[in-house]
Amino acid sequence: MVGLNVANAFSRYVLLRSIDGADEILVFAMAWTVFLGAALVTARGGHLTIGLLADSLPPRARTALAAVIALATAALAAFVTVQSVGFLDRLFAIGQRSMALGLPMWIPHASVTVGFALIAAIAAWRGIAALVRLGRGRPDPEAGA
């Protein structure tokens, strides 16, 4: 993305002609980067949290809270995924394309679907793992679901 941006700036200001579709590619790539990055942050347990309540709980309760939060995240992400699939279906049906490249618009918009589907799967896995730890009587001291 950086290379394309530099090449486009060079072309625009030195050669006085921009690269056709470069801006669209950069915007679409940024969308994919953001949603795939959100899934990676979910996998690493790196989303912002306010640990005031959780830090004051005993390990078992902390693990239970982490499970509830992870499963709620999974449910909400699954809801967004389902809604996004409906939107993709409509985009696909009408055949909308981007202005510069003629790229089918369902492709860049699929970043939302893929990102939230990954978040739902990862959060569900983390929530179930926390419940399994609770069931085995081994709450995680860090309680990261």
N, C-alpha and C positions, 0 to 999 in steps of 0.2 A: 504494500500500500504506500509506503514511504517512497519507494522507487518510482512508482507511477505518479505520485504527487510531484516529485522533483522533476521528472521527465515532462510532465504536463506544464509546470511552471516555466521550465527552460523553453519548451516549445512555444508557449504563449508569449513570453516576453522577449525571447531572442529571435525565434523564427516567425513571430507574429501570427501564429496559428496554433490553436489548442488541439489536443488529441481528442478526437470524437469519442464521446462516451466515457471519458476518463472520470468525470465528476460522478456519473451514475455508478460506475464500478466502485468508486471510493465509498459512496454512500451505502451501497448494497453490502460491500465487504465489511463496513463498520457495523451494520446491523447484525450480520452473522457473528462478528467478533464479540459484540456485546452479549448476545444471547448464549453463545457457546461459553463465553467467559463467565456468565452468571451460573451456568451449570457447573463449571469447574470450581467456582467459589462455594457452591452448595456442597460439592463433593469434599472439599477441604474443610467445611464447617467455618468458613470465613466471613459469613454475613454479619453485619453489625448487630450487636445485641446489647441489651441493658441487663447486666448480670447482677444487679442489686438483690433481687429476689432469689435468683438461683444460687448465688454465692452464699446466702444465709441458710440454705436448706441442707439437711443431711444428705449423704451420697445417694441413698435409695430414692428419696423424694426428688433430688436433682435429676436423676436418670429418668424418673417417671415424667417429670416436666419436659425434659428433652425429647422423650418419646411423643408426648402430646404435641409439642411444637412441630416436630418433624412430620408427624402424620397430618396435622392441620395444613402444613406447607404443601405436603403431597396432594391433599385434597384440593386446595386452591389452585395449585399448578395444573392438576388434572382438569379442573374446570376451564381454566384458560386454554389448555390444549384442545379440549373439545370445541370450545367456541372458535378457536383459531382454525381448526379443521373445516368448520362450516364456512368461514370466510374464504379459505383457500379454495374450497369447492366452488364457491360463487365466482372467484377470480378465474379459475380454470374454465368454468362454463362460459363466461363471457369473452374469454380469450384476450383479456387486457394485456397490453405490452408497454414496455418503457418507451419514452419518447426518443432517446438518442440511439440506443442499441437494439431496440425491438425485442428485448428480453421479456419472456413471459413473466408477468408481475407476481405470479404465484411463487416463483423461485426466491426472490428476496423476502417476500412475506412469509415463506416457510421457515425463516429463521426463528420467528416467534414460536411456531408450532414445535420445531425440533428442540429449541432451547427449553421451553416449558415442559415438554415431554421428558426430557432428560432430568430436569429439576424434580418433576413428580416422581420419577423412578428412583432417583438418588435419595430424595427425602423419605420415600416409603421404605427403602432399604435401611436407611439410618434409623427410622422410627421402629421398624420391626427388630432390628439388631438391638436397640435399647430395650425393647420389651423382652427379648430373649435373655438379655443380661439380667433383667429384673427377675424373670422366671427361674433363672439358675442361681439367683441369690448373689450375683456378682455385679453390683452396680459399678459403673465406671466412675472412678474418683473425679475425673474431669467432666463427666456427664455430657460430653459432646455426643449428641445422637448420631 
